[in-house]
Amino acid sequence: MTTTSSLALPVLDAELAERLTQRLAEVEAALEEAIQSEAPFVTEAARHLMQAGGKRFRPLLVLLAAEAAKPGAGNDSHVVTSACVVELTHLASLYHDDVMDEAALRRGAPSANARWDNLVAILTGDWLFSKSSELTARLGADAVRIQAETFSRLVEGQILETLGPGDSDPLQHYLRVVEGKTGSLIATSARYGAIFGGCSAEIEQALTGYGELVGVAFQLSDDILDIASASDESGKTPGTDLREGVPTLPVLLARQLAQTSGDPADVRLLELLDADLTDDTLLAEALELLRAHPAMDQARIYVMELARQAAGLLEVLPQGPVRDALDAFADLIATRTS
């Protein structure tokens, strides 16, 4: 059997892949319906990032988690609605992120703030959050509570990132940011699928934990690829985070190790990390030193451990194509930076 490349998850079973592809088409149509406004400009602004690409990973995880209950469970209308909820929430957060990061591009296209202005981008994000809330209300009180808790964690992660670590440990602070900004919504994606697919409480808990762990691990693996990749493997030019001064797992680990080593290479690395890395020559030197640094292997080990923990949670799921796909995704995360 071969992986279906059009899906954001490595689904090896052809029948399951076909069902997921069909359900994703329904989700796509429902998303388009959800962003319709009486004001054409609002629809245009909301559609801007939705049609700019994106793998629809979160709604796909909703659909796949629902299939853990029984084949075809992803066809339930609540499953499709909850898939739209998580994607609209994710899209809304991107509009706000781009304003805060002063990003000019998103998914290879001009960001909303670059195409229009910050006010339009912020209000469009707010509007998408409101549409997500409207859909959540159709799912019942428990879903509303879960969405509120998720939104709280997501925003808290963004606030923590904005404020910086202060007197706290920079590495632990960064991991809290990733858990809030990324892990929380991916965990809820798996949880919604389990709930509305009809899974047992035990499987719901396992899939929620799995979603949190793989969400964090995938973001951290992107951190590693930003430094380690010689090409555009991570979806952006290598060294982008480093150039922009964004703290990432390998950089934070390297700082920890370099501060006490006394090695001349580490002294130079610390100098570079505190320098203006918009200079291409300095950036190239910093990348070279980081790629050879023991922190890279430490970061890989950390990601592999998260992926191992995630895969371990799947033991309560029945053997079959759903568990195989989730296992394969955890394995992909563990090996994609090697």
C-alpha positions in Angstrom: 0.0 0.0 0.0 1.2 3.5 -0.7 0.7 6.8 1.0 -2.0 9.1 -0.4 0.2 12.2 -1.0 -2.7 14.6 -1.3 -3.5 14.3 2.4 -1.6 16.0 5.1 -1.3 12.8 7.1 0.3 9.6 5.9 -2.8 7.5 5.3 -1.8 4.1 4.0 -5.2 2.5 3.5 -6.8 3.3 0.2 -10.4 3.0 1.4 -9.8 5.2 4.4 -7.9 7.7 2.3 -10.8 7.9 -0.2 -13.4 8.5 2.6 -11.2 11.2 4.2 -10.7 12.9 0.8 -14.5 13.0 0.2 -15.1 14.4 3.7 -12.5 17.0 3.3 -14.3 18.2 0.2 -17.4 18.6 2.3 -15.4 20.5 4.9 -14.1 22.8 2.2 -17.6 23.5 1.0 -18.8 24.2 4.5 -15.9 26.5 5.2 -16.7 28.5 2.1 -20.4 28.8 3.3 -19.3 29.8 6.7 -17.3 32.8 5.5 -20.1 34.3 3.5 -21.0 37.8 4.7 -23.6 40.4 3.6 -20.6 42.7 3.0 -18.6 41.3 0.0 -15.4 42.9 1.3 -15.6 40.9 4.5 -16.0 37.7 2.5 -13.1 38.6 0.3 -10.8 39.3 3.3 -11.8 36.1 5.0 -11.3 34.1 1.9 -7.9 35.5 1.3 -5.9 33.1 3.5 -8.4 30.3 3.3 -7.6 30.0 -0.4 -3.9 30.7 -0.1 -3.1 27.1 0.5 -2.6 25.2 3.7 -2.8 21.5 4.2 -6.0 21.4 6.3 -4.2 19.3 8.8 -6.5 20.1 11.7 -9.8 19.3 10.0 -8.2 16.1 8.6 -7.2 15.1 12.1 -10.8 15.6 13.2 -12.0 13.3 10.5 -9.4 10.7 11.1 -10.0 10.6 14.9 -13.7 10.1 14.2 -12.8 7.1 12.1 -11.3 5.5 15.3 -14.8 4.8 16.4 -16.0 3.0 13.2 -15.4 3.3 9.5 -17.4 6.2 8.0 -18.0 8.0 11.4 -16.4 11.1 9.8 -19.6 11.5 7.8 -21.5 12.7 10.8 -22.6 16.3 10.4 -21.2 17.3 13.8 -17.8 15.9 12.7 -17.8 18.1 9.6 -18.9 21.1 11.6 -16.2 20.6 14.3 -13.6 20.2 11.5 -14.7 23.7 10.3 -14.5 25.1 13.8 -10.8 24.1 14.3 -9.8 25.4 10.8 -11.6 28.7 11.2 -10.0 29.1 14.6 -6.6 28.4 13.1 -7.1 30.7 10.1 -8.2 33.5 12.5 -5.1 33.1 14.5 -3.0 33.5 11.4 -4.4 36.9 10.6 -3.5 38.1 14.1 -0.1 36.4 14.0 0.8 38.2 10.8 0.0 41.5 12.3 2.0 40.9 15.4 5.0 39.5 13.4 4.6 42.3 10.7 4.7 39.5 8.2 4.6 40.4 4.5 3.8 36.9 3.2 1.7 34.0 4.3 1.8 30.7 2.4 3.6 32.4 -0.4 0.9 35.1 -0.9 0.8 38.6 0.5 -0.5 38.6 4.1 -3.8 40.3 4.8 -2.0 43.1 6.6 0.3 43.6 3.7 -2.5 43.5 1.1 -4.8 45.8 3.1 -3.7 47.0 6.5 -3.4 45.9 10.1 -6.9 47.0 11.0 -8.5 44.9 8.3 -6.3 41.9 9.3 -7.2 42.2 12.9 -11.0 42.6 12.3 -11.0 39.8 9.8 -9.4 37.5 12.4 -11.9 38.6 14.9 -14.7 37.9 12.5 -13.4 34.4 11.7 -13.2 33.7 15.5 -16.9 34.8 15.8 -17.9 32.5 12.9 -16.0 29.6 14.5 -18.0 30.4 17.7 -21.3 30.3 15.9 -20.5 26.9 14.5 -19.4 25.6 17.9 -22.8 26.6 19.4 -24.4 24.0 17.0 -22.3 21.3 18.7 -23.6 21.7 22.2 -22.5 23.0 25.6 -19.5 20.6 26.0 -18.1 21.7 22.6 -18.5 25.4 23.6 -16.6 24.7 26.8 -13.8 22.9 25.0 -13.5 25.6 22.4 -13.4 28.3 25.1 -10.7 26.5 26.9 -8.7 26.0 23.7 -9.1 29.6 22.7 -7.9 30.7 26.1 -4.8 28.6 25.8 -4.1 29.8 22.3 -4.3 33.4 23.2 -2.3 32.9 26.4 0.4 31.3 24.3 0.4 34.3 22.0 0.6 36.7 25.0 3.5 34.8 26.5 5.3 34.9 23.3 4.8 38.7 23.0 5.9 39.3 26.6 9.0 37.1 26.4 10.4 34.9 29.2 11.3 37.8 31.6 13.0 36.2 34.7 11.8 32.7 33.8 13.7 30.0 32.0 13.7 30.9 28.3 13.4 27.2 27.2 10.5 26.3 29.5 8.8 29.6 28.5 9.2 28.8 24.8 7.8 25.3 25.3 4.7 26.8 27.1 4.2 29.1 24.1 4.3 26.2 21.6 1.9 24.2 23.8 -0.5 27.0 23.8 -0.3 28.4 20.3 0.1 25.0 18.5 -0.5 22.0 20.7 -3.9 23.2 22.2 -5.8 23.4 18.9 -4.4 20.2 17.5 -5.3 18.4 20.7 -8.9 19.8 20.3 -9.0 18.7 16.7 -8.4 15.1 17.8 -10.7 15.4 20.7 -13.6 16.7 18.6 -13.2 13.9 16.2 -13.2 11.4 19.0 -16.3 12.9 20.6 -18.5 13.3 17.6 -17.3 10.1 16.0 -18.6 8.3 19.1 -15.3 7.0 20.6 -15.1 5.8 24.2 -13.9 8.2 26.9 -10.6 6.2 27.0 -9.9 6.7 23.3 -11.0 10.4 23.5 -8.4 11.0 26.2 -5.7 9.1 24.3 -6.4 11.0 21.1 -6.4 14.3 22.9 -3.1 13.6 24.4 -1.7 12.4 21.1 -2.9 15.6 19.4 -1.2 17.8 21.9 2.1 15.9 21.7 2.3 15.6 17.9 1.3 19.3 17.6 4.2 20.4 19.8 6.6 17.9 18.3 5.8 19.0 14.7 6.4 22.6 15.5 9.7 21.8 17.2 10.8 19.7 14.3 10.1 22.7 12.1 12.5 24.6 14.4 15.2 22.1 13.7 14.6 22.1 10.0 14.8 25.9 9.9 18.5 25.5 10.8 19.4 22.0 9.5 17.8 21.9 6.1 19.8 22.9 3.1 16.7 23.4 1.0 13.1 24.6 1.6 12.0 21.5 3.5 10.2 23.4 6.2 8.2 25.5 3.9 10.4 28.6 4.3 13.9 29.6 3.6 16.4 28.0 6.1 17.5 30.4 8.8 14.3 32.5 8.6 13.6 32.2 12.4 17.2 32.9 13.1 17.3 36.0 10.9 14.2 37.3 12.5 15.4 36.7 16.0 12.7 34.2 16.8 13.8 31.9 19.7 13.5 28.2 18.8 14.3 24.9 20.5 17.9 24.3 19.0 18.9 27.9 19.5 17.7 28.0 23.1 19.5 24.7 23.8 22.6 26.0 22.1 22.6 29.1 24.3 22.3 27.0 27.4 25.3 24.8 26.5 27.4 27.7 25.1 27.2 29.8 28.2 29.2 27.4 30.2 31.4 25.6 27.7 34.2 28.2 27.2 34.8 26.8 23.7 35.8 29.5 21.2 33.2 28.3 18.8 30.5 28.7 21.4 31.8 32.2 22.4 31.5 33.2 18.7 28.1 31.6 18.4 26.8 33.6 21.4 28.2 36.7 19.8 26.3 35.9 16.5 23.1 35.1 18.2 23.1 38.5 19.8 24.1 40.2 16.5 22.0 41.5 13.6 21.5 38.3 11.5 19.8 40.1 8.7 23.4 40.2 7.4 23.7 37.2 5.0 27.3 36.5 5.9 26.7 36.5 9.7 23.6 34.4 9.2 25.5 31.8 7.2 28.2 31.7 9.9 25.6 31.2 12.6 23.9 28.5 10.7 27.2 26.7 10.2 28.0 26.8 13.9 24.5 25.7 14.9 24.5 22.8 12.5 27.7 21.4 14.0 26.5 22.0 17.6 25.5 19.2 20.0 22.3 21.2 20.7 20.9 20.0 17.3 21.1 16.3 18.4 19.6 17.3 21.8 16.7 19.0 20.0 16.2 15.9 17.8 16.2 13.6 20.8 13.6 15.8 22.5 11.3 15.7 19.4 11.7 11.9 19.1 10.7 11.5 22.7 7.6 13.5 22.2 6.7 11.4 19.1 7.4 8.2 21.1 5.1 9.3 23.9 2.4 10.2 21.3 2.6 6.8 19.6 2.4 5.1 23.0 -0.9 6.7 23.7 -2.4 5.0 20.7 -2.1 1.5 22.3 -5.7 1.8 23.5 -7.0 2.2 19.9 -8.0 -0.9 18.0 -5.5 -2.2 15.4 -6.4 -0.9 11.9 -5.8 1.8 9.3 -6.7 4.7 11.6 -4.1 3.7 14.2 -1.6 2.9 11.4 -2.0 6.4 10.0 -1.6 8.1 13.4 1.4 5.8 14.2 2.9 6.7 10.8 2.5 10.4 11.5 4.3 10.2 14.8 7.1 8.2 13.1 7.3 10.9 10.4 7.8 13.6 13.0 10.4 11.6 14.8 12.5 11.0 11.6 11.9 14.1 9.5 14.8 16.0 11.0 17.4 13.1 10.8 
